[in-house]
Amino acid sequence: MKTVLSGIFAAAFALSASATAQAQDKPPLKIGGILDMSSLYADITGPGSETAAKMAVEDFGGEVLGRKIQVLAADHQNKADLSANIARDMLDNQGVEMIYDVAASATALAAGEIAKARNKIIIFNGPGSIRLTNEACGPYTIHYVFDTYGQANVTGLAAVKSGLDSWFFLTADYAFGQDLEKDTSAVVIKTGGKVLGSVRHPLNTSDFSSFLLQAQASKAKVIGLANAGGDTVNAIKQAAEFGITKGGQKVSPLLAFVTDIDSIGLETAQGLLLAEAFYWDLNDDTRAFSKRFQERVKRPPTSAQAGVYSSVTHYLKAVKAAGTTDAATVMKVMKETPINDFFAKGGKIREDGRMIHDMYLFEVKKPSESKARWDDYKLLATVPGSEAFQSLEQSRCPLVKK
């Protein structure tokens, strides 16, 4: 009997060793992040997005279809040409099967064209331009977290309905800022408001004084910030220093993250209305993930970083279900499979690549209302994805059948 058992264990060990050897023989499945690791969007995406992708891979088990999963990351430095070159190198030379995040809109549009030409899946978590699911859409492109239409629709609509019906925009002068101003202007005018003017500023501006003085002189009830990251933080801080908010004008960040609010401080940021796709303190599921993330990164995840974890997990599940990394087959499974996790309930990837999920309208708490650092938001409304995002009827994506 002992001999028989020994033989069984020996055979089992041999099979296990054989399987391990086969997994080691197969090349790794590589996914690549193109991120802002060092500039004004580094807190929003950057190293935190790389960490979120690695957490997703670890939680998935570290391998799929007998292949180890490897996470790569590169810094695009907010340069569109560099982003395109990184995407080209990842896909042509490094064997990357899927690109995630891509951080900013101009860099995302550039990398998206490279992925599209090579029939590779690219998932946008940090960029916001609606062009990514309109003119620049592709059969293997997914816009996962937020976009300028959704941000404008949730924030702009709420503001105008509350009586804040005249606007002046401070706009970052590149694809994202231009689209955010355009989409918010459309919402304001459609809802009965007026746009009194706008001024464009270079990306990564340190001195907003001349732009803010123009906004102040407009007498608009709302100064809409069509920018993000460090630009949003600097504009809000300087608006407070110039006494603009005390003078009665509201500053509305049209894209802000919990990291931005932490940088600004509740004393200055209190009362701001903002739209987000995710907040760490929404429910038990968001708190559980955020606690694990914070243990590594020393702060809660932004919506972009939470979206990286969710989208990488969704991709890996689809690869496993499809039994292949072939982009067309995997994308079909991704679009057919609802997304139900801490980031989205009943999420769905449409034919134009837009992932439809709930959006949230928050108000920034007063210092007296906050119990601890990062306790920054009060939930005002949950907006269903079908209402927050652009409808397929409005889409300018060539893939959409009308």
Salt bridges, closest charged atoms under 4 A:
GLU50 OE2 - LYS54 NZ 3.30
GLU58 OE1 - ARG296 NH2 2.53
ASP59 OD2 - ARG292 NH2 2.68
GLU63 OE1 - LYS68 NZ 3.42
ASP92 OD1 - ARG118 NE 2.66
GLU97 OE1 - LYS120 NZ 2.96
GLU113 OE2 - LYS116 NZ 3.14
GLU135 OE2 - ARG396 NE 2.71
ASP147 OD2 - ARG354 NH1 3.01
ASP165 OD1 - LYS221 NZ 2.99
ASP173 OD1 - ARG200 NH1 3.89
ASP179 OD2 - ARG131 NE 2.91
ASP262 OD2 - ARG373 NH2 2.78
ASP281 OD1 - ARG287 NH1 2.91
ASP284 OD1 - ARG287 NH2 2.83
ASP285 OD2 - LYS345 NZ 3.29
GLU336 OE2 - LYS332 NZ 2.62
ASP352 OD2 - ARG350 NH2 2.86
GLU363 OE2 - LYS378 NZ 3.90
GLU369 OE2 - LYS378 NZ 3.25
ASP375 OD1 - LYS365 NZ 2.60
